[in-house]
Amino acid sequence: MKKKQTLKYILLDLLAALLSWSALFAFRKLALDPPHPQALTLSGIQTIFADPNYWLGLLLVPAGWLALYTILGTYRNVLRKARLKELLDTLTATLIGAVVIFFVLLLDDSTSIYSDHYIAFLFLLAVHFSFTYFFRLLITSQTVRRVHSRQIGFPTLLIGAGIKAHHTYLDIENQETYSGNLIIGYIDPSPASDTHTQPSPLSTLMPCLGTIDDIRPLIEQYHIEEVIIALEDSQRDLIGGILRQLNSAADLIIKLTPDARDLIVGSVKQQSIFHSPFIVINNRLMPEWQYSVKRIGDVVIALLAMIILSPVYLITAIIVRTTSPGPVFYAQERIGLHGRPFRMHKFRSMYVDAEQSGPALSKDDDPRITPFGRFMRKVRLDEIPQFYNVLRGTMSIVGPRPERQFYIDQIVRRAPEYLLLQRIKPGITSWGQVKYGYASSVDEMVERLRYDLLYLDNMSVTTDLKIMVYTAKIILQGRGK
């Protein structure tokens, strides 16, 4: 369903871009170039199709529009679009794209009247917006009608088993315009050892799918898109632990039922007049365009690094191979985005079978590290094979350092908030890495955690650039550990 809907948007956006470019080219040729008596005749129109610039623009301009829409996140959550937000998003994207076309393609045109440039710009803005929004409005309106008529639903998990959860369910089911929440079951937050709990009023309406400990596997099993937390006042202290588990899930919408205090301080944001009031927790840490810029930057930097550093790769591989027996590269399973395992690659800096007695963290004067490995770690040379992981998309240039599950289990017992780091891709360098380098103990991992959590709160393209600058400074000064 989602792929088909996305394809509809892409094809109609492409059609709108083709039509608007053709209209702009014809307008400039026949009305501004300057107009002549035969401009609107067949021979005048044929001059448009005879111009190679028209066909070149027909190929490149629509592709540019689609790239812009992708960067702005237009094709994410295509089943949840609202018509008013679609209007504002389309207007913003059209303004950005029209300005780019104006400076790249229109400003250099020779014209006897300079105001023709601005007339062409306004014409492009109006025509492109009209075509694009008209087609999008058709798709969005059809989707909204299907959601309201319950033909489209979003798998939803209800956390709560008391009166508040029961009222929340009835409120959702009886609302004037259906919000799309297809509640498949509920989770009982009461401890299993509590024998005094009364049967849930939800038990006759839907199945109980488990307890709080089952949240993450249930989300994967039922492809949950939304979670509604409706706890009793006496259970509010459970919210923190629940959120730590939910925040590591991919693109999950989290909603909490508000109390009187939330209403007073203005935490409740209504998305529709007729829908139930909730506190909505945004699982996206940056604007969509910054996610796109971050990924594009990762790919560009990784490619350039692998090309420029290719002699360094070769020399390092030779030295590693000749100074100690064993393979050149070392691959180890780490935990990445949303708790998924992946293989991280590094130049081998330790002797073979260094962990034959079990996992152990490196320390100062660690006898397991080879002499050349010690040098590599100081200048981060052992990390450069990870650019391959960046290209594959399992890592980013900047992000929390990935750890093994063995150590994650220990960290989580002391600092459950570590799971919040799984909301983003791990990175080659990070705020915590700049501060501490390689962690030599679980204590240091926990201490480093606060800097990685700060990164989550301040995550942006600008923050990434600052961290990369400080990383380069550490490498040049050889202060790594």
Secondary structure, 3 states (H helix, E strand, C coil): CHHHHHHHHHHHHHHHHHHHHHHHHHHHHHHCCCCCCCCCCHHHHHHHHHCHHHHHHHHHHHHHHHHHHHHCCCCCCHHHCCHHHHHHHHHHHHHHHHHHHHHHHHCCCCCCCCHHHHHHHHHHHHHHHHHHHHHHHHHHHHHHHHHHCCCCCEEEEEECCCHHHHHHHHHHHHCCCCCCEEEEEEECCCCCCCCCCCCCCCCCCCCEEECHHHHHHHHHHCCCCEEEECCCHHHHHHHHHHHHHHCCCCCCEEEECCCHHHHHHCCCCCCCCCCCCCEEECCCCCCHHHHHHHHHHHHHHHHHHHHHCHHHHHHHHHHHHHHCCCCCEEEEEEECHHHCEEEEEEECCECCCCCCCCCCCCCCCCCCECHHHHHHHHCCHHHHHHHHHHHHCCCEEECCCCCCHHHHHHHHHHCHHHHHHHHCCCEEECHHHHHHCCCCCHHHHHHHHHHHHHHHHCCCHHHHHHHHHHHHHHHHHCCCC
